[in-house]
Amino acid sequence: MNVNRLGMPPRSRDQQLRGALLRFGYIYAVLLVALPIVLLFLFMNPIYWWWFDQFRRPAVEREFGFQTEIREVVLSSGGRSRRLIITQVVPGGRFDRAGAKPGDVVACLYHGDPDFWSRLLIALEGYETEIRLLGSNDVAKGCEAARRIRFEGRSITGSGEPQNKGMKLTSVEHIGRSQLIPSVSPTKGA
């Protein structure tokens, strides 16, 4: 009887072909499932910000009454940087009422532009938030010259109360996310 190096009988060509197809099938299945998940994980942030710029940002700008653009500015250190600039403020809009002016530079936020947009989304959810803006002539002075602009949360329900009444804010505002949990009170008679 013929045996291979492992001491097993040799496999026929048919068995070898089935084994190769089975291994190829396993590899193909793993790649078919794992590769899209890995690619989604790697490109999730750029995909989200592309979607945000195309769809959500224009809606937020309309809601608050302003428009933005990324432009190069001269910093206090003398260097140059690309910053988010408010290019237009709609008269009577929320930004106009808060004191924002065309040419103001979004500044002094820990996470940069995403923090700016997150704070505005928080205000749309019905919570108070604050942003800091530098006048176009104050960019070289740095954060000390920034104006604080507060937005009161608006009521979506129309009852004068935030839409998440009965919930408490559990995350820190500067993170830019609001994570809500229901208020829990002890039951009587338990």
C-alpha positions as YAML, in Angstrom:
chain: A
units: angstrom
residues:
- id: 1
  name: MET
  ca: [0.00, 0.00, 0.00]
- id: 2
  name: ASN
  ca: [1.23, 3.46, -0.92]
- id: 3
  name: VAL
  ca: [1.50, 6.06, 1.88]
- id: 4
  name: ASN
  ca: [2.49, 9.71, 1.84]
- id: 5
  name: ARG
  ca: [4.97, 11.44, 4.16]
- id: 6
  name: LEU
  ca: [2.39, 11.57, 6.95]
- id: 7
  name: GLY
  ca: [1.77, 7.85, 6.73]
- id: 8
  name: MET
  ca: [-1.68, 8.26, 5.18]
- id: 9
  name: PRO
  ca: [-2.93, 6.72, 1.95]
- id: 10
  name: PRO
  ca: [-2.63, 9.10, -1.00]
- id: 11
  name: ARG
  ca: [-5.72, 11.09, -1.97]
- id: 12
  name: SER
  ca: [-7.23, 10.84, -5.40]
- id: 13
  name: ARG
  ca: [-7.32, 13.81, -7.75]
- id: 14
  name: ASP
  ca: [-11.05, 14.18, -7.03]
- id: 15
  name: GLN
  ca: [-10.44, 14.37, -3.27]
- id: 16
  name: GLN
  ca: [-7.60, 16.84, -3.78]
- id: 17
  name: LEU
  ca: [-9.82, 19.07, -5.93]
- id: 18
  name: ARG
  ca: [-12.66, 18.96, -3.38]
- id: 19
  name: GLY
  ca: [-10.23, 19.85, -0.58]
- id: 20
  name: ALA
  ca: [-8.80, 22.78, -2.55]
- id: 21
  name: LEU
  ca: [-12.30, 24.07, -3.39]
- id: 22
  name: LEU
  ca: [-13.34, 23.74, 0.26]
- id: 23
  name: ARG
  ca: [-10.29, 25.72, 1.44]
- id: 24
  name: PHE
  ca: [-10.93, 28.34, -1.25]
- id: 25
  name: GLY
  ca: [-14.58, 28.53, -0.13]
- id: 26
  name: TYR
  ca: [-13.56, 29.13, 3.50]
- id: 27
  name: ILE
  ca: [-11.12, 31.86, 2.52]
- id: 28
  name: TYR
  ca: [-13.67, 33.45, 0.19]
- id: 29
  name: ALA
  ca: [-16.39, 33.39, 2.87]
- id: 30
  name: VAL
  ca: [-14.10, 34.94, 5.48]
- id: 31
  name: LEU
  ca: [-13.04, 37.68, 3.06]
- id: 32
  name: LEU
  ca: [-16.62, 38.25, 1.97]
- id: 33
  name: VAL
  ca: [-17.67, 38.89, 5.58]
- id: 34
  name: ALA
  ca: [-14.53, 40.23, 7.25]
- id: 35
  name: LEU
  ca: [-13.20, 42.53, 4.53]
- id: 36
  name: PRO
  ca: [-16.29, 44.79, 4.34]
- id: 37
  name: ILE
  ca: [-16.37, 45.04, 8.14]
- id: 38
  name: VAL
  ca: [-12.69, 46.01, 8.29]
- id: 39
  name: LEU
  ca: [-13.09, 48.52, 5.46]
- id: 40
  name: LEU
  ca: [-16.17, 50.03, 7.10]
- id: 41
  name: PHE
  ca: [-14.29, 50.34, 10.38]
- id: 42
  name: LEU
  ca: [-11.30, 51.98, 8.67]
- id: 43
  name: PHE
  ca: [-13.35, 54.44, 6.63]
- id: 44
  name: MET
  ca: [-16.27, 55.06, 8.99]
- id: 45
  name: ASN
  ca: [-15.14, 58.54, 10.06]
- id: 46
  name: PRO
  ca: [-14.47, 59.88, 6.53]
- id: 47
  name: ILE
  ca: [-17.75, 58.38, 5.32]
- id: 48
  name: TYR
  ca: [-19.65, 59.97, 8.20]
- id: 49
  name: TRP
  ca: [-18.12, 63.43, 7.60]
- id: 50
  name: TRP
  ca: [-18.79, 63.19, 3.87]
- id: 51
  name: TRP
  ca: [-22.45, 62.39, 4.67]
- id: 52
  name: PHE
  ca: [-22.54, 65.18, 7.26]
- id: 53
  name: ASP
  ca: [-21.14, 67.74, 4.80]
- id: 54
  name: GLN
  ca: [-23.57, 66.72, 2.07]
- id: 55
  name: PHE
  ca: [-26.79, 66.41, 4.07]
- id: 56
  name: ARG
  ca: [-26.70, 67.39, 7.74]
- id: 57
  name: ARG
  ca: [-24.46, 70.49, 7.72]
- id: 58
  name: PRO
  ca: [-26.67, 72.46, 5.27]
- id: 59
  name: ALA
  ca: [-29.72, 71.70, 7.43]
- id: 60
  name: VAL
  ca: [-27.93, 72.87, 10.60]
- id: 61
  name: GLU
  ca: [-26.76, 76.03, 8.82]
- id: 62
  name: ARG
  ca: [-30.34, 76.77, 7.68]
- id: 63
  name: GLU
  ca: [-31.73, 76.14, 11.17]
- id: 64
  name: PHE
  ca: [-29.27, 78.57, 12.81]
- id: 65
  name: GLY
  ca: [-29.17, 81.05, 9.90]
- id: 66
  name: PHE
  ca: [-25.55, 81.05, 8.79]
- id: 67
  name: GLN
  ca: [-23.13, 79.61, 6.23]
- id: 68
  name: THR
  ca: [-19.54, 78.47, 6.67]
- id: 69
  name: GLU
  ca: [-16.45, 77.87, 4.59]
- id: 70
  name: ILE
  ca: [-12.97, 76.58, 5.36]
- id: 71
  name: ARG
  ca: [-10.32, 79.22, 4.67]
- id: 72
  name: GLU
  ca: [-6.69, 79.83, 5.53]
- id: 73
  name: VAL
  ca: [-6.04, 82.29, 8.39]
- id: 74
  name: VAL
  ca: [-2.90, 83.72, 10.04]
- id: 75
  name: LEU
  ca: [-2.46, 82.48, 13.62]
- id: 76
  name: SER
  ca: [-1.03, 84.27, 16.68]
- id: 77
  name: SER
  ca: [2.22, 82.33, 16.17]
- id: 78
  name: GLY
  ca: [2.54, 83.80, 12.69]
- id: 79
  name: GLY
  ca: [1.79, 80.48, 11.01]
- id: 80
  name: ARG
  ca: [-1.14, 79.72, 8.77]
- id: 81
  name: SER
  ca: [-3.98, 77.30, 9.36]
- id: 82
  name: ARG
  ca: [-7.20, 76.27, 7.67]
- id: 83
  name: ARG
  ca: [-10.14, 77.25, 9.86]
- id: 84
  name: LEU
  ca: [-13.92, 77.24, 9.72]
- id: 85
  name: ILE
  ca: [-15.13, 80.77, 8.89]
- id: 86
  name: ILE
  ca: [-18.68, 82.07, 9.13]
- id: 87
  name: THR
  ca: [-19.23, 83.61, 5.70]
- id: 88
  name: GLN
  ca: [-22.86, 84.68, 5.94]
- id: 89
  name: VAL
  ca: [-25.29, 85.37, 8.78]
- id: 90
  name: VAL
  ca: [-29.01, 85.56, 8.03]
- id: 91
  name: PRO
  ca: [-30.55, 88.70, 9.62]
- id: 92
  name: GLY
  ca: [-32.88, 87.68, 12.44]
- id: 93
  name: GLY
  ca: [-31.55, 84.10, 12.52]
- id: 94
  name: ARG
  ca: [-30.29, 82.38, 15.67]
- id: 95
  name: PHE
  ca: [-26.65, 83.20, 14.86]
- id: 96
  name: ASP
  ca: [-27.53, 86.85, 14.21]
- id: 97
  name: ARG
  ca: [-29.47, 87.10, 17.50]
- id: 98
  name: ALA
  ca: [-26.53, 85.49, 19.33]
- id: 99
  name: GLY
  ca: [-24.10, 88.11, 17.97]
- id: 100
  name: ALA
  ca: [-22.19, 86.19, 15.27]
- id: 101
  name: LYS
  ca: [-20.90, 88.23, 12.32]
- id: 102
  name: PRO
  ca: [-19.72, 87.31, 8.83]
- id: 103
  name: GLY
  ca: [-15.97, 86.74, 8.92]
- id: 104
  name: ASP
  ca: [-15.95, 85.29, 12.44]
- id: 105
  name: VAL
  ca: [-13.64, 82.33, 12.94]
- id: 106
  name: VAL
  ca: [-14.76, 79.26, 14.90]
- id: 107
  name: ALA
  ca: [-12.11, 78.93, 17.59]
- id: 108
  name: CYS
  ca: [-10.92, 77.47, 20.86]
- id: 109
  name: LEU
  ca: [-12.70, 74.15, 20.68]
- id: 110
  name: TYR
  ca: [-10.96, 71.08, 22.03]
- id: 111
  name: HIS
  ca: [-11.93, 68.84, 19.09]
- id: 112
  name: GLY
  ca: [-11.98, 71.55, 16.39]
- id: 113
  name: ASP
  ca: [-14.70, 71.77, 13.75]
- id: 114
  name: PRO
  ca: [-16.45, 68.51, 14.72]
- id: 115
  name: ASP
  ca: [-16.89, 69.94, 18.23]
- id: 116
  name: PHE
  ca: [-18.51, 73.06, 16.74]
- id: 117
  name: TRP
  ca: [-21.05, 71.00, 14.80]
- id: 118
  name: SER
  ca: [-21.67, 68.69, 17.78]
- id: 119
  name: ARG
  ca: [-22.45, 71.66, 20.00]
- id: 120
  name: LEU
  ca: [-24.97, 72.98, 17.48]
- id: 121
  name: LEU
  ca: [-26.60, 69.55, 17.25]
- id: 122
  name: ILE
  ca: [-26.84, 69.53, 21.06]
- id: 123
  name: ALA
  ca: [-28.67, 72.87, 20.90]
- id: 124
  name: LEU
  ca: [-31.07, 71.41, 18.34]
- id: 125
  name: GLU
  ca: [-31.82, 68.56, 20.76]
- id: 126
  name: GLY
  ca: [-33.08, 71.11, 23.26]
- id: 127
  name: TYR
  ca: [-30.02, 71.73, 25.43]
- id: 128
  name: GLU
  ca: [-28.05, 74.88, 26.12]
- id: 129
  name: THR
  ca: [-24.57, 75.05, 24.62]
- id: 130
  name: GLU
  ca: [-21.80, 77.54, 23.94]
- id: 131
  name: ILE
  ca: [-19.37, 78.19, 21.11]
- id: 132
  name: ARG
  ca: [-16.47, 80.61, 20.85]
- id: 133
  name: LEU
  ca: [-15.84, 82.88, 17.88]
- id: 134
  name: LEU
  ca: [-12.95, 85.16, 17.01]
- id: 135
  name: GLY
  ca: [-13.55, 88.28, 14.97]
- id: 136
  name: SER
  ca: [-11.69, 88.31, 11.65]
- id: 137
  name: ASN
  ca: [-9.23, 90.91, 13.06]
- id: 138
  name: ASP
  ca: [-8.77, 89.03, 16.36]
- id: 139
  name: VAL
  ca: [-7.44, 85.73, 15.00]
- id: 140
  name: ALA
  ca: [-3.83, 86.67, 15.70]
- id: 141
  name: LYS
  ca: [-4.71, 87.44, 19.37]
- id: 142
  name: GLY
  ca: [-5.77, 83.83, 20.07]
- id: 143
  name: CYS
  ca: [-8.41, 82.37, 22.38]
- id: 144
  name: GLU
  ca: [-8.20, 85.21, 24.90]
- id: 145
  name: ALA
  ca: [-9.99, 87.46, 22.39]
- id: 146
  name: ALA
  ca: [-12.74, 84.92, 21.59]
- id: 147
  name: ARG
  ca: [-16.37, 85.87, 22.19]
- id: 148
  name: ARG
  ca: [-18.60, 83.34, 23.92]
- id: 149
  name: ILE
  ca: [-21.89, 82.78, 22.14]
- id: 150
  name: ARG
  ca: [-24.61, 80.90, 24.00]
- id: 151
  name: PHE
  ca: [-27.52, 79.09, 22.44]
- id: 152
  name: GLU
  ca: [-30.51, 78.33, 24.57]
- id: 153
  name: GLY
  ca: [-32.02, 74.94, 23.87]
- id: 154
  name: ARG
  ca: [-35.23, 75.09, 21.94]
- id: 155
  name: SER
  ca: [-38.31, 73.11, 22.70]
- id: 156
  name: ILE
  ca: [-39.27, 70.69, 19.97]
- id: 157
  name: THR
  ca: [-42.44, 69.58, 21.77]
- id: 158
  name: GLY
  ca: [-43.81, 73.13, 21.94]
- id: 159
  name: SER
  ca: [-44.53, 72.84, 25.66]
- id: 160
  name: GLY
  ca: [-41.56, 74.97, 26.70]
- id: 161
  name: GLU
  ca: [-39.68, 71.97, 28.10]
- id: 162
  name: PRO
  ca: [-36.82, 70.07, 26.48]
- id: 163
  name: GLN
  ca: [-37.94, 67.02, 24.51]
- id: 164
  name: ASN
  ca: [-36.02, 64.71, 26.87]
- id: 165
  name: LYS
  ca: [-37.70, 65.83, 30.09]
- id: 166
  name: GLY
  ca: [-37.34, 63.12, 32.70]
- id: 167
  name: MET
  ca: [-33.92, 62.18, 31.40]
- id: 168
  name: LYS
  ca: [-30.65, 63.38, 32.80]
- id: 169
  name: LEU
  ca: [-27.51, 64.27, 30.92]
- id: 170
  name: THR
  ca: [-24.75, 61.85, 31.89]
- id: 171
  name: SER
  ca: [-21.87, 62.85, 29.62]
- id: 172
  name: VAL
  ca: [-19.65, 65.90, 29.77]
- id: 173
  name: GLU
  ca: [-20.74, 68.58, 27.30]
- id: 174
  name: HIS
  ca: [-17.26, 69.23, 25.86]
- id: 175
  name: ILE
  ca: [-17.20, 65.70, 24.47]
- id: 176
  name: GLY
  ca: [-19.94, 66.77, 22.09]
- id: 177
  name: ARG
  ca: [-22.28, 63.87, 22.71]
- id: 178
  name: SER
  ca: [-25.34, 63.68, 24.86]
- id: 179
  name: GLN
  ca: [-25.97, 60.30, 26.37]
- id: 180
  name: LEU
  ca: [-29.26, 60.18, 28.19]
- id: 181
  name: ILE
  ca: [-30.55, 57.72, 30.75]
- id: 182
  name: PRO
  ca: [-34.01, 57.67, 32.32]
- id: 183
  name: SER
  ca: [-34.41, 59.08, 35.80]
- id: 184
  name: VAL
  ca: [-35.12, 56.22, 38.17]
- id: 185
  name: SER
  ca: [-36.97, 56.63, 41.44]
- id: 186
  name: PRO
  ca: [-37.69, 53.97, 44.06]
- id: 187
  name: THR
  ca: [-41.14, 52.41, 43.95]
- id: 188
  name: LYS
  ca: [-43.41, 52.58, 46.95]
- id: 189
  name: GLY
  ca: [-44.21, 49.40, 48.82]
- id: 190
  name: ALA
  ca: [-41.22, 47.47, 47.53]
...
